[in-house]
Each structure stands twice: as C-alpha cells, then as structure tokens.
Amino acid sequence: MFIAIGIFFVFLLLGMPVAFSIGLSGFSFFMIRDLPMTVLVQKSISTSQSFTMLAIPLFILAGNLMNSCGITKRLMRFANACTGHMYGNIGQVSCLMSTLMGGVSGSAVADASMECRILGPEMTRLGYDRGWSAAINGLSGLIVATIPPSMGLIIYGTVGEVSIGRLFMAGWVPGILMCVLLMLAVTWSARRFGYKPEHDHPAPLSEILKALLASIWAFLFPVLLIVLIRFGIMSPTESGSFACAYALLVGTVFYHELTWESLLHTLRDSVKDITVITIILAFSGVFGYGIVFDNITVTIATALLG
C-alpha cells in the first residue's frame, strides 16, 4: 500500500487532478496485489451509493442556491460593516464570510471559489498582492470545514460511526477560534504590507444592525439545522433536502432574486461540483479498501503507541 501512496503523491505533484490521482494509485494497488478487479468496481460504486453521503450533494446545491438568491451578498454587506475599520478589511471580510458561509454551504471548496470570484477583483483593485489575496481566500475556506453543516464532518461521522449531530455541535468552537486567529494574522500581515482600513472608525451600531436584519434568514438557517438534527427530527440527508427547500423559499418569496435563468445556471454549476466530489468519493473507496486490506491503520497506531 505504501507504493500506492507514493504513486498518489507523484501523480499529485505532476499536476494530475486529485480524483484521478486517487483512482490510479488505488488501481496500482490492485495490480500489485493481484486482487480481482470486480472488487475494485464494487468498492467504487458502493462508496457513492451511501444514503448518508447523499447529504453532500444536497448541501452543495443548497449553498449554490443561497449564493444565487442573495443570501451571500447580504452576508458580505454584514461582514464589511463589521470589519471596514480593520487593516486589510477585505481580507477580514473573507475570514468572517467563511465563518458565516460555513453554516450555509458546508463546502470549503465552494466557499473559497465563491470568495475568489467576489472578493478577488476588489482586492486587486485596492492594491493587495495577488498571492496574499489567494492565501487569505484559500485559508479562510478551511473554517467552513469545521462550521456545520461541514462536508468533512458528515464523511467522518459516516465512516467513523460517530453522531453527526454531536459533531455539528462540536464544530462551532474550533471554527470560531480559527476565524479569530486568522483575523489577527490578517491584521498583522496587512499592517506589515500597508493595506489600510476602508474606514477610519467602526461602523455605527445602527448600520451593523441593519445589515444583520437583512441577513437574518442566513443566520436562522444553521440554528434550525442543528436543532432539527440534534433533536432527531431530521437525519443529515433529510436536512440537506430541507436546506435546498429553504434556499428556494428565501430566494423566491422573501428576497425575490431567484429567477428561472439563475436557477438553471445554479443547477448546471451544482452538477459540475457534485460530479467532481462524487468521483473523488468513489475512487476513495478503492484507496480506503487498500488501507484496510494492508492494516495500515493498525501499523500506524502500533508505531504511535510504541
């Protein structure tokens, strides 16, 4: 299996997409061990047909719907009102937005790509270094991996047979700590590079409250989600369906920003995102089988205990 892991890293360094790097390294393990290829196909299919894993594409769709229905735009206004007086304030917006979007999209990749599209041009216009901007938008996306509904927590809960509701409850503390520490790092680096605040003084409380009220439907969503899952009213997969219905309701009834054209565009983008993730999950089943087959986890645990 260590040979397969080595092959995976070689392909990754050569620039091959992650999904195919995982798939080819898993295939090489089956070739080296001379295992039946029927098992390889079965593991690929079974991993992508888990009922709990269905929550991942549903939350990705919900996150993209919320981007289209105006929730993301209102969250950005609220984040800007809170951080406009800080050094490197667009970078601060990225950190705060990721914390808020963690409760909406659950996908770190989707959040990072959204922030690069929305905040990237503004950062360039203000004279921020492109590398600095990319680092902030990329690293802040990691906050989304801990704030519920996190895709990583759903996968870990499924594989490790841990309560996903409890994982969601536990994700808030490290997520908020990451946000605070990353904002401090942004302040330090922005002072060093001379990225001045947008405003000299903090925004008035009335302006912050106004932005908060405009974003109230986004703030209610993670609260409802945790309550529904924690009290056993919905499973994680059912809550993903609820998230999609919630986004459609907010976009059409309350904000009136979700049109047929934007809905079709959102569905196309979601299909692309979901396809990539599903392929990675399918090939990961093959890779995971090799790890279990060679008792890699037991070997590592023994080494650590030793």
N, C-alpha and C positions, 0 to 999 in steps of 0.2 A: 504493500500500500504506500510505503514511503516513496517508491519510484513514481507511482501515480501522482502523489502530492508534488513531487519535483517537476513532473511533466506539466502539471497545472500551473505552477509558478512560472515556468519557462514560457508557456503559451501566453500567460498574462503579461509578462514583460515584453513579449513580441507584439503586443497590442491587439491580441485576439479578443473578441467580446467575451465577457465573463461566462455567459451561458455555454458557449462552445468550448471554452477552456475547461469548464467542469465536465461537460459531456465527453470530450475526447480523453481526458485523464481517467474518467470512470471506465470508458471503453477499453483503454490500455490496461487497466487493472484486470478486466475480464479476460483479455487476451493473454496476459502474463500468467494468470491463474488457471487458464483453460476452463473457465466456467461456461455453462450453457447460456447462449445469447437470449433464450426465452426469458430467463430471469431478469436480464437487463431490460427487456421490453416491459415486463410485468412491473418492475420497480419504477420505471419512468411513468407508467400510466397510473399506478396506484397512488403515487405521491400527489399527483394533480387532481385526484378524484376524492379527496378528503372533504367531508361536509364542513368541518371547522375551517379548513383553508379557504372555503368559499367566501369567508368574511373579507379576505384580502382584496379580490377584485371589486367587491361591493363598496368597500371603503375608498378605494381608488376612484371609482365612479362618483361616489358622493363628494370627495374632495374636489374633483374637476367640476362637478355641478356647482359647488359652492364658489369656485373661482369665477364661474360664468354668471352666477345670479347676483353678484355684487357684494357678497359677504367679505371676500378677500380685500376688496377696495376699501370697505368701511373699517376693517381691522387695521389696514395700513394708515388710514387717517388717525385712528386712535393711537397707534404706536408712534406716529410722527408728533402728535400733540404731547405725548408723554416724554419724548426724548429730543425734541427740537433744540433744547438748550445745552445738550451734551456735545462733547468733542466727537467728530466723526458720526454725526447724528444719523446719517443714512445707514451706517453700519450698525448703530444701536437699534434702528428700526428693524433691520434684518434679524437681530437676536430676539427682539420682542415679538416680531411677527412669527418667527418659528415656534416660539412658545405658545402663542395663540393658535397658530395653524396646526400645532400638534393635536389639539382637540378637535380639529376639523377634518384634516386629510389622513393623518396617520402614516403617511409615506414620506420618508426623508428625501428620497429622490425627487418625488413630485414637488415637494416644498422647495428644494434647492433650485430646481429648474424654473419654477414659477418666480422665485425671488431674483434669479439672474435675469429673467426676461423683464420683470417690472422695475427692479432697483438698479440693475446693472447700467443701463443708459444714463440714469440720473447720477450715479456715482462717477461715471466717466465725465459727464458734463461739469461736475463740481471739481474735477481735477484729481480725483482719487486714483491711485495707482491700480492698474488692472489686476495685478497679482494680489494686492491687498483686498480688493473687492471680491475676487473669486474665492480667496481663502475665507473671508467672513461669511459669504453666502453659502459656501460648501460646509464649513464647520457648524454654522448655526443650524443647518439641516439635521445635524446629529441630535439636537434637542428633541426633534419630532419623534426620534426612535424610542424615547422614554415616556413622553406625554401621551396618555391614552386618547384615542384608540391607536396604539402603535402596532404596525405590522409585525415587528420583531417580537413583541410580547405575545401576540397571537400565535406565531410559529413556535416560540419557546414553550408556551403553555400547552400547545398541542403535542409537541414532541416529548416534553418532559412530564406530561400529565399533571400539570400544576393549574390551579384555579386561575382562569384568565381574569375574572372579576377582581381577585386579590392582586394580581399583577398590575391591573389598571390602577387600583388604589395606591399601590406602592410606587408607581411610576412618577407621580407628581413631585415628590421630594427631590430626587436626583435631577429631574427635568428643570425645576425652578433653580436649583443650585447651579446647574450648567449655564442657565440663562444669566444669572447674576455674575458669575465668574467670567463668562465670555464678554459681558458688557464692560466689566472692569478692564479686561485685556484690550478691548476695542478703545476704551478711553485712554489707556496708557500709550498704545501704538499711535492713535490719532494725534495726541499731543506731540509725540515724537516727530511725526511726519507733517505736522502743521495743518491738520484738517479741522478748520474752525467750526464752531456750532452755527446752526442756521439762525437761532435767536439768542439774544444776549441774556434773556430772562426766561424762567419757566413759563409755560402757557398758563393762562388763568384757569382756575378750577372749573369755571363755567364752561370753558371750551373743551376741557377734558371730559366733563360730564356729558356734554352734548355729543361728543364723539363716541362715548361709551353707550349712550342710549341708542345711537344709530347702529351700533354693533351688537345690540342686546340679543338678537336671535343667534348670533355666532357664539356668544358666551353661554347661552342656555343649553346649547347642543351637548357639550361634553358633560355637563351636570346631569342632564336627562339620560345620557348614555350610561354613565357609571351607576346611576340609581337603578335603571332598568336591568343592567347585567348583574349588579351586586345583590339585588333582592330576588334574582331568579326569574324575573318577569320575561326576559328575553335571553337567548343564547347569543354569543358573539356574532354568529352568522345572521341571526334574525335582526340583531341591532344594526348590521350593515345594510339590510333591506330598509330598516327604519330610517337610517341616515340618508339614503337615496330619496325616500319619500319626503323626508324633512327638507332636504335641499330643494326639491321640486316645489314644495309648498311655499317656502320662503321666497324663491325666485319668481314664482308666478303670482302669488296672492299678496305678499307683503311688499316686496321690492319692485315687482313688475319689470324686471330686467332680463328675464329668461325668455327668449323668443325661440320660435321653431328653428331658425337658422343657427343660433348659438347652441341650441340643444343638439342638433345634428353634428355640429363641429365638436362639441364636447364628447359625444358618443364615439366619434372617429378617433379623437385623441386618447380616450379611455381604452379603446380596443388595442391601440398600439402599446400603451403602457402595460396593460394586463397581459398581452401576449408575451412580452419580454419577461415579465416576472413569472409567468406560468412555465415558460421554457426553462428558466433557471431552477424553479422548484422541481420540475420533472427530472432534470439531469442531476439535481442534488440528491434525489432518491437513490440513483445509481452510485454516486460518490459515497453517500451515507452507508449503503449496503457494504461497500468495501471496507469502511472503517469498522463496522461491526464484525464483519467476517474475519478480519485480522486481529480483532481485540485491541485495536489501537487505544481506545479509551481506558481499558484496563492497564495497558502498558504505561500510559502517561500517568494514571493515578498511582500505580506502584512506584514509578520513578519519583513522583512528588512526595509520596509518603516516606520513601527511602531518604 
